Amino acid sequence: MISSNIAKRYARAFFAIAAEEKRYEEFSQELSRFSAVLKENKSLSEFLANPVFDQPDKKAVLESVLERIAVSPLTANFLKLLVDKRRIGILSDIEGSYRELMDNALRGSG
């Protein structure tokens, strides 16, 4: 429950940025792309979520992955923030909440 509320907060913040940029769909696709990379590579996901590893090491690995999947600087900064705040483990929840916000906005009820 708590992580769900946290995920919603991060999703709302990122959605607000997307709204300013009018790039809802692009940012949604970038989150999905990175989320898919984490789902496909369990060791990467565990590395980024594990508090034992140093933050600078995690950021270096994250930056390398982000270069390969070509995300916008805003999405890259958001994902780096999630790593910094030790919230990368709830990315799939954040992605789901973001998609929900986007669906509501497109329907005009958000």
C-alpha positions as CSV (number, residue, x, y, z in Angstrom):
1,M,0.0,0.0,0.0
2,I,2.7,2.5,1.0
3,S,4.8,1.7,-2.1
4,S,1.6,2.2,-4.2
5,N,1.1,5.7,-2.8
6,I,4.8,6.5,-3.3
7,A,4.6,5.2,-6.9
8,K,1.5,7.4,-7.5
9,R,3.4,10.4,-6.2
10,Y,6.4,9.9,-8.5
11,A,4.0,9.1,-11.4
12,R,2.1,12.4,-10.8
13,A,5.3,14.4,-10.6
14,F,6.7,12.9,-13.9
15,F,3.3,13.3,-15.5
16,A,3.3,17.0,-14.6
17,I,6.6,17.3,-16.4
18,A,5.2,15.5,-19.4
19,A,2.2,17.8,-19.4
20,E,4.4,20.8,-19.5
21,E,6.3,19.3,-22.4
22,K,3.1,17.9,-24.0
23,R,5.0,14.6,-24.5
24,Y,2.8,12.2,-22.5
25,E,3.1,9.3,-24.9
26,E,6.8,9.7,-25.6
27,F,7.6,9.6,-21.9
28,S,5.3,6.7,-21.3
29,Q,7.1,4.7,-24.1
30,E,10.5,5.6,-22.6
31,L,9.4,4.4,-19.1
32,S,8.1,1.2,-20.7
33,R,11.3,0.6,-22.6
34,F,13.4,1.0,-19.5
35,S,11.0,-1.1,-17.4
36,A,11.2,-3.9,-20.1
37,V,15.0,-3.8,-19.9
38,L,14.8,-4.3,-16.1
39,K,12.2,-7.2,-16.5
40,E,14.5,-8.9,-19.1
41,N,17.6,-8.4,-17.0
42,K,17.0,-9.5,-13.5
43,S,20.6,-9.0,-12.4
44,L,20.5,-5.4,-13.6
45,S,17.2,-4.8,-11.7
46,E,18.6,-6.4,-8.5
47,F,21.9,-4.4,-8.8
48,L,20.0,-1.1,-9.1
49,A,17.7,-1.9,-6.2
50,N,20.3,-3.3,-3.9
51,P,21.4,-0.8,-1.2
52,V,24.7,-2.7,-0.7
53,F,26.1,-1.2,-4.0
54,D,27.3,2.4,-4.1
55,Q,25.1,5.0,-5.7
56,P,27.9,6.3,-8.1
57,D,28.3,2.7,-9.4
58,K,24.6,2.4,-9.9
59,K,24.5,5.8,-11.7
60,A,27.3,4.8,-14.0
61,V,25.6,1.6,-15.0
62,L,22.3,3.3,-15.4
63,E,23.8,6.0,-17.7
64,S,25.4,3.3,-19.8
65,V,22.0,1.5,-20.2
66,L,20.2,4.8,-20.9
67,E,22.6,5.6,-23.7
68,R,21.8,2.3,-25.3
69,I,18.0,2.6,-25.2
70,A,18.0,6.3,-26.2
71,V,15.7,8.1,-23.8
72,S,15.1,11.8,-23.5
73,P,17.2,13.8,-20.9
74,L,14.0,14.3,-18.8
75,T,13.3,10.6,-18.6
76,A,16.9,9.9,-17.9
77,N,17.0,12.4,-15.1
78,F,13.7,10.9,-13.7
79,L,15.2,7.4,-13.7
80,K,18.4,8.7,-12.1
81,L,16.3,10.3,-9.4
82,L,14.6,6.9,-8.8
83,V,18.0,5.3,-8.3
84,D,19.1,8.2,-6.0
85,K,16.0,7.9,-3.9
86,R,16.2,4.1,-3.9
87,R,12.8,3.8,-5.6
88,I,13.9,2.1,-8.9
89,G,12.4,-1.1,-7.5
90,I,8.9,0.3,-7.8
91,L,9.3,1.4,-11.4
92,S,6.7,-0.9,-12.7
93,D,4.2,0.6,-10.2
94,I,5.2,4.1,-11.2
95,E,4.8,3.1,-14.9
96,G,1.3,1.7,-14.2
97,S,0.2,4.8,-12.3
98,Y,1.6,7.1,-15.1
99,R,-0.3,5.1,-17.7
100,E,-3.5,5.5,-15.6
101,L,-3.0,9.2,-15.4
102,M,-2.4,9.4,-19.1
103,D,-5.5,7.4,-19.9
104,N,-7.6,9.7,-17.6
105,A,-6.1,12.8,-19.2
106,L,-6.9,11.5,-22.7
107,R,-10.4,10.7,-21.7
108,G,-10.7,14.2,-20.2
109,S,-11.4,13.0,-16.7
110,G,-8.0,13.7,-15.2
